[in-house]
Structures are given as C-alpha cells and as structure tokens.
Amino acid sequence: MAAQKVRSRWKCDPNETIVATIESVLWAQLRPKRDGVMARPPPRYACQQCGAVANRWSGKCDACGAWNSIVEETPVTITPKGLGGGAKGRSLDLVSLEGETEDAEHLPCGIVEFDRVCGGGLVPGSALLVGGDPGIGKSTLLLQVVACLAKKGVSCAYVTGEEAVGQVRLRARRLDAMEPRIVLAAATSVRDIVSTLDKAGAPQVVVIDSIQTMFVDTLDSAPGSVAQVRASAQELIRLAKRRGLTLLLVGHVTKEGMIAGPKVLEHMVDTVLYFEGERGHQFRILRTVKNRYGPTDEIGVFDMTDRGLNEVSNPSALFLGDRGEAVSGAVVFAGIEGTRPMLVEIQALVAPSTLGTPRRAVVGWDSGRLAMVLAVLDARCGVTIAGQDVFLNVAGGLKIAEPAADLAVAAALLSSVSSAPVPRDTVVFGEIGLSGEVRPVSQTDLRLKEAAKLGFNNAWAPKGARKRSSGLAVREITRLTELVARLDEHAVSVIAVRAR
C-alpha cells in the first residue's frame, strides 16, 4: 500500500512531462544571463604542443600528431561575434614611413659571448626568451648576466617560480654573483608581478624563471597550459613595452627540443635563444633563432664548470685540442657560425653490417644530408657503401647546419673506407651537388684565415679558393671524383709506408 501511495503521489500526465522538459531546455538556451552573470561557456580542449583547439578530447592531436597532449580548458568569456553596433573605436594616427627614429640602443652586460648572440647587448623594452634542456644551465646563465649588469649599476630583478629565494641565494654565492642591486622574489601570479613592477623606480632588467610556472588568475586552466603561457607572456611583454624594461624569460622545452607551449610565444618575443649542449661534454652553445635587433646566425660558446659558465673566446682551439695523430675517418672542417669561423673535427666510421638493414647513426649533422652524400658517392663515383653501417659524429657536441660540410663528410667517409687518413694539417670544406660537382661556399677567406692561424698548412676547397689562400697550399676540387682520386693516392702511399 505504501508503494502504491508513493506512485499515485508522483503520478502525472506523460504529455505534461515532455512539454515541461522542452520548456526547460529552451529556457536554458535562450537565457544567456543569470543573476547578471554570463552563462558559463562550454569547455574546449587544446593541445599543449601546438595549441590546436578541438571540441572533444582525444588521445592523439590531429594537428601535430602528439599523444596525450590534449587538455581541457574552460574559457572565461565567450568569443564575441564581431563588433556589432556598439561604440566606435578611436581613430588611429597614421604616420609616414619616412621619418626619424632612434636606433635601438644595446646595453652590453660584459659577457662577450652573450652580447655577441644578442647582437651587441640587451635592448630596453624588449623581451628575450631562452630555452634549453633541463639542467643545461639556463638559470645559471641568466643569473650571471644580471650579476654582470648589476656591477655596472643596472637594477635587476630575478623572479623565480620554481625555486625558493634561499636556493637562488645559494647558487648566487657559488657563482660569486652576490650583488646588492639584484632583488629576488618567489612568485607565480602574473597579477602580483605586474603590480610590483608597474611603477616608477622599477628594476630595469627582469628575469622570469620560468614562463611555464606563471599563471593568470582570470583563466581556469593550470599553469603551463597553452592558454596560461600565452596570456602570461602577453601581460609581461606588454608591461616591458610600456615601462621600457628588459624582460628575460626562461622557457622549458619538450622532448623534441622545441620550446614548450604555443608557437605564438616565439612570435611574441623579440629574441629567441636556444641553450644547447651534450651531457657528456662540458661545452654549452647559445644559439640565436630569432632576433629583431641583430643577426640570427650567431652562436656563443661556454664552458660549464662548478663555478658557473666560462666564456670560450677561441672555440676552434678548444674543439681541436684533443686531436692526436692522423687516423682514417677523421677530417677537420672549416665552418662558419654567424660571423665567426670555427674549425671542428668530423669523424666517420664505415663497418660491415650484420643486419638486413644497415645502420645510419648521425650525431651533430643532418641525417638526410648524409643520405644524399652517400647516394652521390654511389651514383657519380662508384663508391658503394649501401650494405655497410655508417656512423658520423661531430666532435665536441657541436651541431653543424651549413651545406659547406658536404666535402668534409665525403672525405671522412672515403678515408674510412680506404683506411687512408687525411693529412693532419689539412682542412676541408665545400658543398656537393647532385651531379657530383663541388660548389663554392661563402666567406672562404675567413675559413682559410682561421685555419692558418691554428697552424694548418693545406686546404681542400672548391674552385676559387686559391685566390684567398692566406698562406695555405690550397688544392682546388671541382668534382667529387677528384677527391676520390686524391684519397686513392694517399691510400697507396700509406700502404707503401706500412710495407716498409
């Protein structure tokens, strides 16, 4: 009886139930405001690698192909559907392109390698982004930079979101960077940082370590997400432009070596620097990727020690310092990094393969470029290395990107195959074409001058290098077959010496 009473109490007409449900749904959709507050917009899902936005969650991003990188983000406000019929915007003052504007004034910090990469120093009102692997030395580098600036009387602030103030002090004491003009703060709220710095007498240089730990309290997403990184960087860069202070941002990188967060972060800043280095080497290389106030192909070389980073004024002597006697497969390449000539050793090893598919292991060079050189050697010179394992390494942990290293790589491969070492006092450079020709490269005189300064006597170079010999005996090579013949001569001489 009790159950029948309950059912009769809640019994109603089915048609009335359907009508009430439809009315509630329509009322919820047609009423955008409730108690004066906009209705909460539906959630969206953004990829933390590329910033692509989707309507639903999935395990793989369709834009960049990254797995488990899509995170739910709830925007605070709905995107407006146009300007509508509201108030008109203010009229802009259009000026002529022809006008007088002062050149950007660079503020050198005193670390020559850092100033070289920045184009002469830091620019007031600019934003600089430094990215690199964990533990590579980004925080150490920027702490040394602000310490050098503080010694010159520049007021600096170091805001950390990853460490406590005491930890930063311990590092500064170890690096001998205890300067009274440097102020510290441990904070992650962008609102608090902007309120502290947006006033007269604020520091001239500000370090944010790191941008992935900052957050804007008007967004619901977690720190480090695409929306938070973009919004935090936008607010801090706007502050730097308004107050004329120099902003140094530390950025995390993904496992592929790219700066984490949206790609728009690199577009927003004025300068992007990558701090690179191999775990097994003490060398660190600061490379420019983007610079609105200087060149984009400069590098700075540092030596990591227990007392911090030391500048390397002559990288060529450092990279070639451990060379022993001449061995097969080792060739010295005369390269150019920005405006600086640099000599590095390229090592190659060609060995019989025990696998069905031979291995191609490359460290410090483009693997696609190696495949092209192997194909040209096979098709144009008759040197077949297809069934053998090939290992290529750039000594010292340096990464080479210019095509002028083609001839040096080919010489190293041929030297390894023929067991004939290239003469120890010889440098090699030149670009290889698909038809087997050796093409000239830029800044030949700088390459030869650097080689002569370090005691090299010979050079194998493209046509036209003899005119800029700088005291070296230059052997011009116009075709790759000439290099093969040159190494065959050395192979015969080596065999004759061994027979004695």
Secondary structure, DSSP 8 states (H G I E B T S, - for coil): -HHHHHHHHS---HHHHHHHHHHHHHHHHH--EETTEE-----EEEETTT--EESS--SB-TTT--BS-EEEE--SS----S-TTS----------SS--------B--S-HHHHHHHTSSB-TT-EEEEEE-TTSSHHHHHHHHHHHHHHTT--EEEEESSS-HHHHHHHHHHTT---TTEEEEE--BHHHHHHHHSSTT--SEEEEE-GGG-B-TT--S-TTSHHHHHHHHHHHHHHHHHHT-EEEEEE-B-TTSSBSS-THHHHHSSEEEEEE--TT-SEEEEEEEEETTS-SS-EEEEEEETTEEEE-S-HHHHHTTT--S--TTEEEEEEEETTEEEEEEEEEEEEE--SSS--EEEESS-HHHHHHHHHHHHHHH----TTEEEEEEEGGG-----GGGHHHHHHHHHHHHHT----TTEEE--EE-TTSBEE--S-HHHHHHHHHHTT--EEEE-TTGGGG-TT-EEEE--BHHHHHHHHHHHHHHHHHHHH-
